[in-house]
Amino acid sequence: MLPSTDNDGIAEAAQRLWNARVSSLPCAPVRSLLGAGDIEAAYAVQEVNTRRSLSEGRRLVGRKIGLTSPAVQKQLGVDQPDFGMLFGDMAVCDGAEIDLTRLIDPRIEVEIAFVLGTDLADEWATTADVLRATAYVVTAIEVVDSRVAAWDIDIVDTVADNASSGRFLLGGTPCRLDGLDLRESGAVLMAGGEPLSVGAGAACLGHPVNAVTWLARRLARTDYPLSAGDVVLSGALGPMVRVTADTVYEARVSGLGSVRAEFARGSHS
């Protein structure tokens, strides 16, 4: 179902965020164009830019879940997570260099990525359905990057801005869910041998599988249900960390191995 783009605010917000992404120059918040707390309008903005991206040849390869921490939800005045789209040109290989000039003000988070082996498109998907549909999980880094200047955002801004997505990296140690206790899995983000952020699977809606179940149900009501092969970033396991140039970050999740991200010198320091 196409979003209603007759609303001038939705069209203007979508164009503002699109221009910021293409130019790597931040823009003003869009919430004043959409109405306070109007999350539906924010998703309509996201949809406009999703369809524009697909029409220009970008390939949809997965989804990201945000706001999985109860503390962050409370801060933004919401009672549920949000989601955004992952495109193929957002994927970065483990250890590859990321060009900071193509980003605005990035932060990074440690996550667990689910890679689906079968479709997961039922509006009443259960935990058992998620467990069956998951081919494997890996340690992941999400690079979050708000197009809104100085991260001056509320829930409307971040949803409209594709859930503040930027880049993502997947580790090279795929693990089946059999025998894994993702709730108790410890996570750490390190740079130069020093821990910068620590967390655990329980920080992600109590269990990362809970987050993926929520997403499957939510997307089943859209034109983009979860499909075999999709990557799902299930949510941050610890606090996000602001990126600095010429730094190598390594994320580790117990039982799932590690993944590294390196940022080339640019305008961020």
C-alpha positions as CSV (number, residue, x, y, z in Angstrom):
1,M,0.0,0.0,0.0
2,L,1.5,3.3,-1.0
3,P,1.8,6.1,1.6
4,S,-0.3,9.2,1.2
5,T,2.2,11.8,-0.2
6,D,-0.6,14.4,-0.7
7,N,0.4,15.6,2.7
8,D,2.9,18.4,2.0
9,G,4.6,17.8,5.3
10,I,5.4,14.2,4.5
11,A,6.7,15.1,1.1
12,E,8.9,17.9,2.4
13,A,10.3,15.8,5.3
14,A,11.1,12.9,2.9
15,Q,13.0,15.3,0.6
16,R,14.8,17.0,3.4
17,L,16.1,13.6,4.7
18,W,16.9,12.4,1.2
19,N,19.0,15.4,0.5
20,A,20.9,15.1,3.8
21,R,21.7,11.4,3.1
22,V,22.9,12.1,-0.5
23,S,25.0,15.1,0.4
24,S,26.2,13.9,3.8
25,L,25.2,17.3,5.2
26,P,22.9,17.4,8.2
27,C,19.4,18.9,8.1
28,A,16.9,20.4,10.5
29,P,14.6,18.1,12.4
30,V,11.4,17.0,10.5
31,R,9.0,16.6,13.5
32,S,7.6,20.1,13.0
33,L,6.5,19.1,9.5
34,L,4.7,16.0,10.7
35,G,3.1,16.8,14.0
36,A,4.1,16.0,17.5
37,G,4.2,12.3,18.2
38,D,2.8,11.3,14.8
39,I,4.7,8.1,14.3
40,E,2.4,7.0,11.5
41,A,3.3,10.0,9.5
42,A,7.0,9.3,10.3
43,Y,6.7,5.8,8.8
44,A,5.0,7.3,5.8
45,V,8.1,9.5,5.3
46,Q,10.3,6.4,5.7
47,E,8.2,4.6,3.1
48,V,8.5,7.4,0.6
49,N,12.3,7.2,0.7
50,T,12.3,3.4,0.8
51,R,10.3,3.3,-2.5
52,R,12.5,6.0,-4.0
53,S,15.6,4.0,-3.0
54,L,14.2,0.8,-4.6
55,S,13.2,2.6,-7.8
56,E,16.8,3.8,-8.1
57,G,18.2,0.3,-7.9
58,R,19.1,-0.1,-4.2
59,R,18.5,-3.7,-3.0
60,L,16.6,-4.4,0.2
61,V,18.6,-7.0,2.2
62,G,17.1,-6.8,5.7
63,R,15.8,-4.6,8.5
64,K,17.1,-3.1,11.7
65,I,15.3,-2.8,15.0
66,G,15.9,0.3,17.2
67,L,14.7,1.5,20.6
68,T,14.9,-2.0,22.2
69,S,16.1,-0.6,25.5
70,P,13.3,0.3,27.9
71,A,15.4,3.2,29.2
72,V,15.7,4.7,25.7
73,Q,12.0,4.1,25.0
74,K,11.2,6.0,28.2
75,Q,13.5,8.8,27.2
76,L,11.7,9.2,23.8
77,G,8.3,8.7,25.3
78,V,7.3,5.5,23.5
79,D,6.4,2.0,24.6
80,Q,7.7,0.0,21.6
81,P,10.7,-0.4,19.3
82,D,11.0,1.1,15.8
83,F,12.4,-0.3,12.6
84,G,14.3,0.7,9.5
85,M,15.4,-0.8,6.2
86,L,18.8,-2.2,5.4
87,F,20.0,-1.9,1.8
88,G,22.9,-3.7,0.2
89,D,25.0,-0.6,-0.2
90,M,24.9,-0.2,3.6
91,A,26.7,-3.5,4.2
92,V,30.5,-3.4,5.0
93,C,32.8,-6.4,5.1
94,D,34.3,-7.3,8.4
95,G,37.5,-5.2,9.0
96,A,36.9,-3.1,5.9
97,E,37.6,0.7,6.1
98,I,34.5,2.9,6.3
99,D,34.7,6.4,4.7
100,L,33.7,8.9,7.3
101,T,33.1,11.6,4.6
102,R,30.0,9.5,3.5
103,L,28.5,9.8,7.0
104,I,27.4,12.7,9.1
105,D,27.8,12.0,12.9
106,P,28.1,8.3,13.3
107,R,27.9,6.1,16.4
108,I,28.3,2.3,16.7
109,E,26.5,-0.4,18.6
110,V,27.1,-4.1,19.2
111,E,24.2,-6.3,18.1
112,I,23.2,-9.8,17.3
113,A,22.2,-10.3,13.6
114,F,19.7,-12.9,12.7
115,V,19.9,-14.3,9.1
116,L,16.7,-16.0,8.1
117,G,16.5,-19.3,6.3
118,T,12.8,-19.2,5.6
119,D,10.1,-16.5,5.3
120,L,8.7,-15.0,8.5
121,A,5.6,-13.3,7.3
122,D,2.8,-14.2,9.8
123,E,1.1,-11.4,11.7
124,W,0.9,-13.7,14.7
125,A,4.5,-15.0,14.5
126,T,5.6,-16.7,17.7
127,T,9.0,-17.2,19.3
128,A,8.9,-20.8,17.9
129,D,8.4,-19.4,14.4
130,V,11.5,-17.1,14.8
131,L,13.6,-20.0,16.1
132,R,12.6,-22.2,13.2
133,A,13.1,-19.5,10.6
134,T,16.6,-18.4,11.7
135,A,19.4,-20.0,9.7
136,Y,22.1,-18.6,12.0
137,V,23.1,-15.6,14.1
138,V,26.3,-13.6,14.0
139,T,27.9,-10.8,16.0
140,A,27.2,-7.5,14.2
141,I,28.1,-3.8,14.4
142,E,25.5,-1.3,13.5
143,V,26.8,2.2,12.5
144,V,23.9,4.5,13.3
145,D,24.0,8.0,11.8
146,S,21.3,10.6,12.1
147,R,20.7,12.9,9.2
148,V,19.4,15.4,11.7
149,A,21.9,17.9,12.9
150,A,23.5,17.3,16.3
151,W,21.2,14.3,16.9
152,D,18.4,16.7,17.8
153,I,15.8,14.0,17.4
154,D,12.7,12.5,18.9
155,I,10.8,9.4,17.9
156,V,9.2,11.1,14.9
157,D,12.6,12.2,13.5
158,T,14.3,8.9,14.0
159,V,11.5,6.8,12.4
160,A,11.3,9.2,9.4
161,D,15.0,8.9,9.1
162,N,14.9,5.2,8.5
163,A,15.5,4.6,12.2
164,S,18.8,6.5,12.0
165,S,20.5,3.7,10.1
166,G,23.9,4.1,8.5
167,R,26.0,1.0,7.8
168,F,26.3,-2.5,9.2
169,L,28.9,-5.2,9.5
170,L,28.4,-8.9,10.1
171,G,31.0,-11.2,11.7
172,G,32.2,-14.3,9.9
173,T,31.3,-16.9,12.5
174,P,27.8,-18.0,11.8
175,C,26.2,-20.0,14.7
176,R,23.0,-22.0,14.8
177,L,20.7,-21.2,17.7
178,D,20.8,-24.7,19.1
179,G,22.4,-24.5,22.5
180,L,22.9,-20.8,22.5
181,D,21.5,-18.7,25.4
182,L,21.3,-15.3,23.7
183,R,19.7,-13.7,26.8
184,E,22.9,-14.3,28.8
185,S,25.3,-13.6,26.0
186,G,27.8,-10.9,27.0
187,A,28.8,-8.2,24.6
188,V,31.7,-5.8,24.5
189,L,32.9,-3.1,22.1
190,M,36.6,-2.4,22.3
191,A,39.1,0.0,20.7
192,G,42.9,-0.1,21.4
193,G,42.3,-3.0,23.9
194,E,40.0,-0.9,26.1
195,P,36.3,-1.7,26.6
196,L,34.1,1.2,25.5
197,S,30.6,-0.4,25.9
198,V,29.4,-3.6,27.5
199,G,26.0,-5.2,27.6
200,A,24.1,-8.5,27.3
201,G,21.3,-10.0,25.3
202,A,18.8,-9.3,28.0
203,A,19.2,-5.6,27.2
204,C,17.4,-6.2,23.9
205,L,13.7,-6.4,24.9
206,G,14.6,-9.0,27.5
207,H,15.9,-11.4,24.7
208,P,16.9,-10.7,21.1
209,V,14.4,-13.3,19.8
210,N,11.6,-11.1,21.4
211,A,12.7,-8.2,19.2
212,V,12.7,-10.3,16.0
213,T,9.3,-11.7,16.9
214,W,8.0,-8.1,17.4
215,L,9.4,-7.1,14.0
216,A,8.0,-10.1,12.1
217,R,4.5,-9.3,13.4
218,R,4.9,-5.6,12.6
219,L,6.2,-6.1,9.1
220,A,3.6,-8.7,8.2
221,R,1.1,-5.8,8.0
222,T,3.3,-4.0,5.4
223,D,4.6,-4.5,1.9
224,Y,7.9,-5.7,3.3
225,P,7.4,-8.9,5.4
226,L,10.5,-10.7,6.5
227,S,11.8,-13.2,3.8
228,A,14.4,-15.9,3.5
229,G,17.9,-14.4,3.3
230,D,17.0,-11.3,5.2
231,V,19.4,-9.9,7.8
232,V,17.8,-8.6,11.0
233,L,19.8,-6.4,13.3
234,S,18.0,-7.2,16.6
235,G,18.9,-4.2,18.6
236,A,21.8,-2.8,20.7
237,L,23.2,-4.8,23.5
238,G,24.9,-1.9,25.2
239,P,25.3,1.9,24.9
240,M,26.2,3.4,21.6
241,V,29.7,4.9,21.2
242,R,30.6,8.0,19.1
243,V,33.0,7.2,16.3
244,T,36.5,8.7,16.1
245,A,38.6,8.7,13.0
246,D,41.6,6.3,12.4
247,T,40.2,3.9,15.0
248,V,39.5,0.2,14.8
249,Y,36.6,-1.0,16.8
250,E,36.0,-4.7,17.6
251,A,32.7,-6.1,18.8
252,R,32.5,-9.4,20.6
253,V,29.5,-11.4,21.7
254,S,30.1,-14.5,23.8
255,G,29.7,-17.6,21.7
256,L,29.3,-15.7,18.4
257,G,32.8,-14.5,17.7
258,S,33.7,-10.9,16.7
259,V,33.6,-8.3,14.0
260,R,35.8,-5.3,13.3
261,A,35.1,-1.8,11.9
262,E,37.7,0.7,10.9
263,F,37.0,4.3,10.1
264,A,39.1,6.4,7.7
265,R,40.1,9.9,8.6
266,G,37.5,12.4,7.6
267,S,35.7,15.4,9.1
268,H,34.9,13.6,12.3
269,S,37.4,13.5,15.2
